[in-house]
Amino acid sequence: MPDPQDVPDGPITFRPLTPTDLPMLRDWLAEPHVARWWNHETTLDAVERDFGPAMRGEDPSEDLVVSAGGVPVGLLQRCRWHDFPEYVVEIAPILTVPDGAVTIDYLIGPPGLTGRGLGTRILAAAAAGVWERYPDAPAIIVPVSAGNRASWRALEKAGFRRVASGDLPPDNPIDPPLSHVHRLDRPTTEEPACRP
């Protein structure tokens, strides 16, 4: 078993969350560095209630276990903005979300793996996964609580740019509503120059 303080080498991969992952996810959600921003109930019943619908395909979002070098290290959620119209309405006063745009949310579970560059690696791999999974998505748009500096700095290091700031309902009621919104546009491939 690897040392929990070592950041695993190897590729970042994603797989669907399964019922057998729920105890691990519950433990991650209970970690203080995760609980601070996710503000989630951590009983197994609550975790199953909230993550079960996506696992069963009853919800249009995807919950994915993130692994680094084959070691589970976190969770990635992704979905199209317009599959959840209420969120499009919430963000509309500060940003217009284009059709087909995707959003992501993420956490690193083991506390010893935070602040070591893993988040940036995960976000870069997550973006590549979005472009493959959603071939018509023009952009990934991610709102983050302004107080969660580690999260929005990881986005910026992964190539996202801040495109707006404004008030959004916080995930944790102890936070002020100010959020920063980051965007990454789908990469374009340039046509090779014509040669005579």
C-alpha positions as CSV (number, residue, x, y, z in Angstrom):
1,M,0.0,0.0,0.0
2,P,1.5,3.4,-0.9
3,D,2.3,6.0,1.7
4,P,-0.7,8.3,2.0
5,Q,1.6,11.3,1.9
6,D,3.1,10.3,-1.5
7,V,1.4,11.7,-4.6
8,P,0.9,8.7,-6.9
9,D,2.7,8.7,-10.2
10,G,1.1,7.5,-13.3
11,P,-1.8,8.6,-15.4
12,I,-5.0,10.2,-14.1
13,T,-7.9,8.0,-14.9
14,F,-11.7,8.1,-14.3
15,R,-14.3,5.4,-13.8
16,P,-17.9,5.6,-12.8
17,L,-18.7,5.6,-9.1
18,T,-20.2,2.3,-7.9
19,P,-22.0,1.3,-4.7
20,T,-18.9,-0.3,-3.4
21,D,-17.1,3.1,-3.5
22,L,-19.6,4.7,-1.2
23,P,-17.8,4.0,2.1
24,M,-14.6,5.5,0.6
25,L,-16.5,8.5,-0.7
26,R,-18.2,8.9,2.7
27,D,-14.8,9.0,4.4
28,W,-13.5,11.6,1.9
29,L,-16.6,13.8,2.4
30,A,-15.9,13.6,6.2
31,E,-12.3,14.9,5.9
32,P,-12.2,18.5,7.1
33,H,-10.6,19.9,4.0
34,V,-13.4,18.4,1.9
35,A,-16.3,19.0,4.4
36,R,-15.3,22.7,4.5
37,W,-16.3,23.2,0.9
38,W,-18.7,20.3,0.0
39,N,-20.8,20.6,3.2
40,H,-22.3,17.2,2.7
41,E,-24.0,14.7,5.1
42,T,-21.7,11.8,5.7
43,T,-23.9,8.9,6.7
44,L,-23.9,6.1,4.2
45,D,-27.6,6.6,3.7
46,A,-27.1,10.3,2.9
47,V,-24.2,9.5,0.5
48,E,-26.3,6.8,-1.3
49,R,-29.3,9.2,-1.4
50,D,-27.3,11.9,-3.1
51,F,-25.0,9.9,-5.3
52,G,-27.2,6.9,-6.1
53,P,-29.4,8.5,-8.8
54,A,-26.3,9.3,-11.0
55,M,-24.9,5.8,-10.4
56,R,-28.2,4.3,-11.6
57,G,-28.5,6.6,-14.6
58,E,-31.6,8.4,-13.2
59,D,-29.7,11.8,-13.2
60,P,-27.9,13.4,-16.1
61,S,-24.8,14.1,-14.1
62,E,-21.8,11.7,-13.9
63,D,-19.9,10.9,-10.7
64,L,-16.4,9.5,-11.4
65,V,-13.8,8.1,-9.1
66,V,-10.4,9.7,-9.9
67,S,-7.3,7.5,-9.7
68,A,-3.7,8.5,-10.1
69,G,-1.5,5.6,-11.1
70,G,-4.3,3.2,-10.2
71,V,-4.8,4.6,-6.7
72,P,-8.2,6.2,-6.0
73,V,-7.6,9.8,-4.9
74,G,-10.8,11.8,-5.5
75,L,-14.1,12.4,-7.1
76,L,-15.1,14.2,-10.3
77,Q,-18.6,15.3,-11.1
78,R,-19.5,16.5,-14.6
79,C,-22.7,17.5,-16.4
80,R,-24.1,19.8,-19.0
81,W,-25.2,23.1,-17.6
82,H,-28.5,23.0,-19.5
83,D,-29.4,19.6,-18.0
84,F,-30.0,21.6,-14.8
85,P,-31.8,24.8,-15.9
86,E,-32.1,26.1,-12.3
87,Y,-28.3,26.5,-12.3
88,V,-28.3,28.3,-15.6
89,V,-30.8,30.7,-14.1
90,E,-28.7,31.2,-11.0
91,I,-25.6,32.2,-12.9
92,A,-27.4,34.2,-15.6
93,P,-26.9,37.6,-13.9
94,I,-23.1,37.3,-14.1
95,L,-22.5,35.0,-17.1
96,T,-24.4,33.6,-20.1
97,V,-23.7,29.9,-20.4
98,P,-23.5,28.7,-24.0
99,D,-25.5,25.8,-25.2
100,G,-23.7,22.5,-24.7
101,A,-21.3,23.9,-22.0
102,V,-20.2,21.5,-19.3
103,T,-19.4,22.1,-15.6
104,I,-17.3,20.0,-13.3
105,D,-16.8,19.7,-9.5
106,Y,-14.0,17.9,-7.9
107,L,-12.4,16.8,-4.7
108,I,-9.2,15.2,-3.5
109,G,-10.0,12.8,-0.7
110,P,-6.8,12.0,1.2
111,P,-5.7,15.1,3.0
112,G,-2.0,14.3,2.5
113,L,-2.4,14.7,-1.3
114,T,-3.7,18.2,-1.3
115,G,-1.5,21.2,-2.1
116,R,1.0,19.1,-4.1
117,G,-0.1,19.7,-7.7
118,L,-2.4,16.8,-8.0
119,G,-5.5,19.0,-8.4
120,T,-4.0,20.6,-11.5
121,R,-3.2,17.2,-13.0
122,I,-6.7,16.0,-12.3
123,L,-8.3,19.1,-13.9
124,A,-6.2,18.9,-17.0
125,A,-7.2,15.2,-17.4
126,A,-10.8,16.1,-16.6
127,A,-10.8,18.7,-19.4
128,A,-9.5,16.2,-21.9
129,G,-12.2,13.8,-20.8
130,V,-14.9,16.4,-21.2
131,W,-13.9,17.1,-24.8
132,E,-14.0,13.3,-25.6
133,R,-17.2,12.6,-23.7
134,Y,-19.1,15.7,-24.9
135,P,-17.9,16.3,-28.5
136,D,-20.2,19.3,-29.0
137,A,-19.3,21.1,-25.7
138,P,-17.8,24.5,-26.6
139,A,-16.5,25.2,-23.1
140,I,-16.2,24.0,-19.5
141,I,-17.5,26.6,-17.0
142,V,-16.8,26.2,-13.3
143,P,-18.0,28.5,-10.5
144,V,-16.0,28.3,-7.3
145,S,-16.5,30.1,-4.0
146,A,-14.1,33.1,-3.9
147,G,-12.8,31.9,-0.5
148,N,-11.7,28.5,-2.0
149,R,-8.4,29.8,-3.3
150,A,-6.8,26.4,-3.7
151,S,-9.6,25.3,-6.0
152,W,-9.6,28.3,-8.3
153,R,-5.8,28.5,-8.4
154,A,-5.8,24.8,-9.5
155,L,-8.2,25.7,-12.3
156,E,-6.0,28.6,-13.4
157,K,-2.9,26.4,-13.4
158,A,-4.8,23.9,-15.5
159,G,-5.5,26.6,-18.2
160,F,-8.9,27.9,-17.1
161,R,-9.3,31.7,-17.1
162,R,-11.5,33.7,-14.8
163,V,-14.3,35.2,-16.8
164,A,-16.7,36.6,-14.2
165,S,-17.2,37.1,-10.5
166,G,-20.5,37.7,-8.7
167,D,-22.9,36.3,-6.1
168,L,-24.1,32.7,-6.3
169,P,-25.7,30.6,-3.6
170,P,-22.8,29.1,-1.7
171,D,-22.5,25.3,-1.1
172,N,-21.6,26.0,2.5
173,P,-24.0,28.5,4.2
174,I,-21.1,29.9,6.3
175,D,-19.5,31.3,3.1
176,P,-20.4,34.7,1.5
177,P,-22.0,34.4,-1.9
178,L,-19.1,35.8,-3.9
179,S,-17.9,33.3,-6.5
180,H,-15.3,33.3,-9.3
181,V,-16.3,31.7,-12.6
182,H,-13.6,30.1,-14.7
183,R,-13.8,28.9,-18.3
184,L,-11.8,26.7,-20.6
185,D,-12.7,26.7,-24.2
186,R,-12.5,23.6,-26.4
187,P,-9.1,23.6,-28.1
188,T,-9.2,24.4,-31.8
189,T,-7.0,22.6,-34.3
190,E,-5.7,24.9,-37.0
191,E,-5.8,23.7,-40.6
192,P,-2.3,23.2,-42.1
193,A,-1.2,26.0,-44.4
194,C,-1.9,25.3,-48.1
195,R,1.2,24.5,-50.1
196,P,1.6,25.1,-53.8
